[in-house]
Every structure is written in C-alpha cells, then in structure tokens.
C-alpha cells in the first residue's frame, strides 16, 4: 500500500479531492471534469479509496464518490501544520522536485577554487591598419 504522500503526490488525485470537497460526484461527472477516460479516472479513484481518502456509494446504476474527512481531521488532531491534503501533497512534490534537480556546476575548477567566474581571456593582438 502506498503512503498518503505517494497517493497525494499525483496532481490528478489532488484535483479529484478538490472536486469532491465541493460535493459528492458520480464517476461520469468526474470523468467529464478531469478530461480523462473512464478507466483512467476509475484507477485514480481506486487508489484514493484504498488509501481511505474517499468512499463510494452505489445508487442504482451510478457510483457516487465522496470525500472521507476522517483521515484529514485525524491529521489535524495530531498537530498537522498544513490545513488540507492538497497542501501536504504540494509540499511533498516541491521537496521531491528539489531533490531530483541537479546542482549547477561552476564554469571551471579554478573558478570554484577562487569563488568567482573565470576571467575573460584577452583578445589576440591584431596589427594596426597601415603598419607593415
């Protein structure tokens, strides 16, 4: 099972939670709002359901998804510093991006040792016009 951070690191899943925060929605409406295929949307909903963040309710032929507030309120009760699952995931995504970003390299080894950019080389001397 994935951690809550892993589940929420996916932007599409955060968008689903944002939509469900407004009100419960049937799968078809989520498909339309997200612009994904039905199987793609269902995959994200399954991951969210398995993480305990949403629940499904069967109503005749429709499956309605709604946000489960319990996991979020438990985090707040434990003293969570951020207010929503989206904030948590965005912070995780920013830290992951920084960790993967390569550090800039100095222009040369001597520049690194001197702590300044390498000096420009002087242009080669050219004979003055009219002198031989």
Backbone as CSV, one residue per row, in Angstrom:
resi,resn,N_x,N_y,N_z,CA_x,CA_y,CA_z,C_x,C_y,C_z
1,UNK,0.840,-1.189,0.000,0.000,0.000,0.000,0.877,1.242,0.000
2,UNK,0.509,2.228,-0.768,1.273,3.462,-0.873,1.014,4.350,0.334
3,UNK,1.998,5.189,0.635,1.804,6.155,1.713,0.845,7.244,1.226
4,UNK,0.283,7.972,2.163,-0.627,9.055,1.803,0.098,10.085,0.952
5,UNK,1.378,10.341,1.267,2.148,11.288,0.460,2.251,10.810,-0.983
6,UNK,2.528,9.527,-1.179,2.637,8.986,-2.536,1.306,9.113,-3.279
7,UNK,0.222,8.820,-2.585,-1.104,8.901,-3.204,-1.408,10.337,-3.610
8,UNK,-1.090,11.287,-2.739,-1.426,12.684,-2.986,-0.406,13.411,-3.853
9,UNK,0.709,12.765,-4.134,1.718,13.406,-4.989,1.243,13.518,-6.432
10,UNK,0.280,12.713,-6.809,-0.261,12.720,-8.165,-1.251,13.889,-8.311
11,UNK,-0.964,14.859,-9.189,-1.839,16.033,-9.344,-3.292,15.693,-9.691
12,UNK,-3.514,14.647,-10.467,-4.890,14.277,-10.827,-5.674,13.868,-9.584
13,UNK,-5.030,13.158,-8.686,-5.725,12.742,-7.459,-6.045,13.935,-6.572
14,UNK,-5.147,14.907,-6.535,-5.442,16.128,-5.768,-6.617,16.869,-6.396
15,UNK,-6.692,16.875,-7.719,-7.814,17.531,-8.406,-9.130,16.818,-8.086
16,UNK,-9.088,15.497,-8.028,-10.281,14.731,-7.656,-10.724,15.117,-6.248
17,UNK,-9.778,15.196,-5.313,-10.128,15.577,-3.942,-10.713,16.981,-3.901
18,UNK,-10.156,17.897,-4.697,-10.708,19.254,-4.755,-12.155,19.234,-5.248
19,UNK,-12.433,18.430,-6.276,-13.805,18.333,-6.795,-14.745,17.719,-5.763
20,UNK,-14.272,16.691,-5.068,-15.113,16.031,-4.069,-15.279,16.873,-2.812
21,UNK,-14.384,17.795,-2.599,-14.516,18.703,-1.470,-15.752,19.584,-1.634
22,UNK,-16.082,19.911,-2.891,-17.267,20.719,-3.180,-18.550,19.954,-2.887
23,UNK,-18.599,18.674,-3.332,-19.790,17.838,-3.144,-19.499,16.436,-3.675
24,UNK,-20.278,15.424,-3.255,-20.133,14.083,-3.837,-20.459,14.144,-5.334
25,UNK,-19.789,13.289,-6.105,-19.990,13.292,-7.555,-20.015,11.862,-8.097
26,UNK,-20.817,11.638,-9.145,-20.781,10.333,-9.810,-19.522,10.231,-10.673
27,UNK,-19.111,9.021,-10.969,-17.899,8.797,-11.752,-17.958,9.538,-13.087
28,UNK,-19.102,9.474,-13.772,-19.235,10.125,-15.074,-18.942,11.618,-15.020
29,UNK,-19.379,12.264,-13.960,-19.117,13.698,-13.820,-17.628,13.962,-13.577
30,UNK,-16.983,13.103,-12.798,-15.539,13.244,-12.570,-14.765,13.052,-13.874
31,UNK,-15.191,12.069,-14.668,-14.558,11.829,-15.976,-14.643,13.099,-16.814
32,UNK,-15.819,13.700,-16.854,-16.044,14.910,-17.646,-15.205,16.077,-17.133
33,UNK,-15.170,16.274,-15.827,-14.424,17.385,-15.222,-12.916,17.241,-15.403
34,UNK,-12.420,16.005,-15.329,-10.978,15.763,-15.403,-10.462,15.669,-16.833
35,UNK,-11.334,15.324,-17.761,-10.906,15.163,-19.140,-10.120,13.876,-19.360
36,UNK,-10.333,12.890,-18.508,-9.668,11.588,-18.621,-10.660,10.567,-19.146
37,UNK,-10.150,9.388,-19.458,-11.039,8.284,-19.818,-11.691,7.744,-18.545
38,UNK,-12.759,6.986,-18.703,-13.423,6.388,-17.540,-12.483,5.411,-16.816
39,UNK,-11.760,4.538,-17.557,-10.836,3.636,-16.848,-9.713,4.386,-16.125
40,UNK,-9.220,5.465,-16.715,-8.161,6.249,-16.065,-8.654,6.908,-14.788
41,UNK,-9.857,7.463,-14.846,-10.447,8.088,-13.665,-10.709,7.045,-12.585
42,UNK,-11.227,5.884,-12.986,-11.511,4.817,-12.021,-10.244,4.330,-11.322
43,UNK,-9.139,4.297,-12.050,-7.865,3.883,-11.451,-7.475,4.836,-10.325
44,UNK,-7.565,6.147,-10.584,-7.228,7.137,-9.555,-8.186,7.034,-8.366
45,UNK,-9.480,6.824,-8.652,-10.464,6.693,-7.573,-10.192,5.450,-6.720
46,UNK,-9.758,4.366,-7.368,-9.433,3.146,-6.613,-8.271,3.392,-5.665
47,UNK,-7.245,4.086,-6.143,-6.085,4.389,-5.299,-6.512,5.257,-4.114
48,UNK,-7.345,6.260,-4.373,-7.831,7.128,-3.295,-8.706,6.352,-2.307
49,UNK,-9.521,5.439,-2.832,-10.383,4.626,-1.968,-9.546,3.701,-1.090
50,UNK,-8.531,3.054,-1.686,-7.669,2.146,-0.924,-6.862,2.886,0.142
51,UNK,-6.572,4.167,-0.110,-5.850,4.985,0.868,-6.788,5.514,1.953
52,UNK,-8.094,5.274,1.788,-9.066,5.706,2.785,-9.456,7.170,2.679
53,UNK,-9.163,7.798,1.551,-9.461,9.222,1.404,-10.845,9.491,0.812
54,UNK,-11.393,8.521,0.072,-12.741,8.657,-0.483,-13.513,7.366,-0.229
55,UNK,-14.825,7.486,-0.320,-15.670,6.290,-0.230,-16.646,6.331,-1.391
56,UNK,-17.134,5.140,-1.745,-18.051,5.020,-2.867,-19.417,4.595,-2.341
57,UNK,-20.457,5.124,-2.973,-21.829,4.781,-2.620,-22.550,4.397,-3.895
58,UNK,-23.139,3.220,-3.906,-23.890,2.733,-5.068,-25.314,3.268,-5.002
59,UNK,-25.780,3.885,-6.094,-27.141,4.390,-6.181,-27.704,3.931,-7.520
60,UNK,-28.415,2.810,-7.488,-28.926,2.170,-8.702,-27.753,1.858,-9.619
61,UNK,-27.700,2.468,-10.799,-26.618,2.194,-11.744,-25.419,3.129,-11.592
62,UNK,-25.511,4.091,-10.702,-24.434,5.071,-10.556,-23.599,4.800,-9.312
63,UNK,-22.310,5.098,-9.451,-21.385,5.022,-8.313,-20.989,6.453,-7.950
64,UNK,-21.359,6.872,-6.753,-21.055,8.206,-6.270,-19.833,8.143,-5.371
65,UNK,-18.909,9.071,-5.580,-17.724,9.161,-4.734,-17.828,10.403,-3.871
66,UNK,-17.383,10.254,-2.629,-17.382,11.389,-1.716,-16.128,11.357,-0.871
67,UNK,-15.740,12.524,-0.419,-14.550,12.673,0.397,-14.792,12.076,1.779
68,UNK,-13.818,11.383,2.301,-13.864,10.902,3.687,-13.071,11.890,4.518
69,UNK,-13.715,12.704,5.330,-12.987,13.717,6.089,-12.153,13.152,7.244
70,UNK,-12.441,11.930,7.654,-11.755,11.373,8.824,-10.227,11.375,8.704
71,UNK,-9.633,10.902,7.597,-8.169,10.915,7.532,-7.589,12.317,7.646
72,UNK,-8.287,13.304,7.122,-7.785,14.670,7.183,-7.926,15.240,8.587
73,UNK,-9.041,14.979,9.260,-9.224,15.509,10.609,-8.309,14.805,11.601
74,UNK,-7.989,13.523,11.369,-7.040,12.829,12.236,-5.675,13.484,12.152
75,UNK,-5.281,13.897,10.948,-4.005,14.579,10.776,-3.980,15.914,11.498
76,UNK,-5.101,16.636,11.464,-5.174,17.907,12.168,-5.109,17.686,13.668
77,UNK,-5.777,16.644,14.153,-5.763,16.349,15.581,-4.362,15.992,16.055
78,UNK,-3.574,15.421,15.178,-2.201,15.055,15.537,-1.267,16.258,15.455
79,UNK,-1.793,17.417,15.138,-0.969,18.622,15.103,-0.373,18.908,13.745
80,UNK,-1.037,18.478,12.672,-0.524,18.729,11.321,-0.422,20.228,11.096
81,UNK,0.664,20.657,10.471,0.907,22.076,10.271,0.194,22.626,9.042
82,UNK,-0.246,21.772,8.158,-0.926,22.234,6.953,-2.394,21.892,7.015
83,UNK,-3.213,22.667,6.309,-4.648,22.553,6.502,-5.357,21.563,5.598
84,UNK,-4.826,21.252,4.421,-5.532,20.340,3.536,-4.589,19.313,2.952
85,UNK,-5.172,18.263,2.443,-4.367,17.222,1.800,-3.639,17.774,0.589
86,UNK,-4.245,18.721,-0.098,-3.606,19.320,-1.260,-2.336,20.056,-0.863
87,UNK,-2.365,20.770,0.258,-1.179,21.469,0.738,-0.063,20.485,1.072
88,UNK,-0.424,19.376,1.705,0.566,18.359,2.062,1.224,17.805,0.801
89,UNK,0.399,17.449,-0.167,0.935,16.859,-1.397,1.780,17.855,-2.173
90,UNK,1.350,19.099,-2.222,2.130,20.110,-2.945,3.492,20.308,-2.285
91,UNK,3.538,20.302,-0.958,4.816,20.440,-0.253,5.710,19.236,-0.546
92,UNK,5.123,18.050,-0.571,5.893,16.842,-0.866,6.433,16.890,-2.290
93,UNK,5.593,17.319,-3.226,6.012,17.391,-4.628,7.147,18.404,-4.805
94,UNK,7.058,19.550,-4.115,8.130,20.550,-4.206,9.439,19.995,-3.659
95,UNK,9.380,19.294,-2.534,10.618,18.759,-1.957,11.191,17.655,-2.832
96,UNK,10.349,16.846,-3.454,10.828,15.791,-4.354,11.480,16.389,-5.582
97,UNK,10.911,17.455,-6.103,11.457,18.106,-7.290,12.822,18.698,-6.973
98,UNK,12.959,19.330,-5.808,14.245,19.903,-5.428,15.302,18.827,-5.274
99,UNK,14.921,17.684,-4.730,15.882,16.601,-4.514,16.381,16.033,-5.832
100,UNK,15.553,16.049,-6.883,15.949,15.483,-8.177,16.697,16.481,-9.050
101,UNK,16.580,17.774,-8.749,17.176,18.801,-9.591,18.700,18.786,-9.427
102,UNK,19.443,18.710,-10.529,20.903,18.717,-10.413,21.388,20.084,-9.956
103,UNK,22.481,20.096,-9.190,23.023,21.366,-8.738,23.815,22.000,-9.873
104,UNK,23.822,23.336,-9.936,24.554,23.998,-11.016,26.048,23.741,-10.870
105,UNK,26.731,23.628,-12.003,28.166,23.382,-11.987,28.914,24.677,-12.245
106,UNK,30.074,24.856,-11.602,30.856,26.061,-11.873,31.409,26.018,-13.298
107,UNK,31.785,27.177,-13.811,32.305,27.267,-15.174,33.625,26.534,-15.314
108,UNK,34.425,26.512,-14.277,35.694,25.794,-14.329,36.113,25.436,-12.913
109,UNK,37.065,24.514,-12.797,37.551,24.120,-11.479,38.234,25.294,-10.791
110,UNK,38.984,26.098,-11.541,39.666,27.236,-10.927,38.666,28.271,-10.428
111,UNK,37.551,28.421,-11.139,36.519,29.350,-10.684,35.939,28.882,-9.367
112,UNK,35.799,27.585,-9.234,35.270,27.025,-7.992,36.228,27.322,-6.844
113,UNK,37.530,27.161,-7.087,38.527,27.404,-6.054,38.623,28.881,-5.710
114,UNK,38.521,29.742,-6.718,38.602,31.180,-6.479,37.299,31.742,-5.948
115,UNK,36.195,31.061,-6.238,34.896,31.561,-5.815,34.364,32.650,-6.723
116,UNK,34.922,32.782,-7.902,34.445,33.796,-8.844,34.488,33.219,-10.248
117,UNK,33.791,33.852,-11.197,33.809,33.335,-12.571,35.200,33.481,-13.177
118,UNK,35.547,32.625,-14.132,36.868,32.727,-14.754,37.005,34.053,-15.491
119,UNK,38.228,34.590,-15.460,38.490,35.869,-16.132,38.434,35.664,-17.637
120,UNK,37.980,36.685,-18.330,37.915,36.612,-19.790,39.327,36.657,-20.351
121,UNK,39.573,35.874,-21.356,40.889,35.880,-21.998,41.015,37.131,-22.863
122,UNK,42.202,37.723,-22.877,42.352,38.900,-23.737,42.291,38.493,-25.206
123,UNK,41.790,39.382,-26.016,41.680,39.122,-27.454,43.082,39.116,-28.057
124,UNK,43.339,38.271,-29.066,44.665,38.246,-29.683,44.958,39.597,-30.341
125,UNK,46.251,39.976,-30.292,46.662,41.248,-30.865,46.572,41.191,-32.394
126,UNK,46.075,42.237,-32.999,45.986,42.324,-34.465,46.829,43.508,-34.895
127,UNK,47.473,43.390,-36.030,48.308,44.506,-36.491,47.430,45.729,-36.785
128,UNK,47.959,46.883,-36.494,47.234,48.123,-36.744,47.154,48.372,-38.248
129,UNK,46.102,49.013,-38.666,45.915,49.298,-40.097,46.996,50.269,-40.570
130,UNK,47.559,49.996,-41.683,48.561,50.872,-42.271,49.980,50.579,-41.812
131,UNK,50.210,49.717,-40.883,51.573,49.406,-40.443,52.005,48.072,-41.021
132,UNK,53.231,47.989,-41.467,53.780,46.757,-42.028,55.066,46.451,-41.423
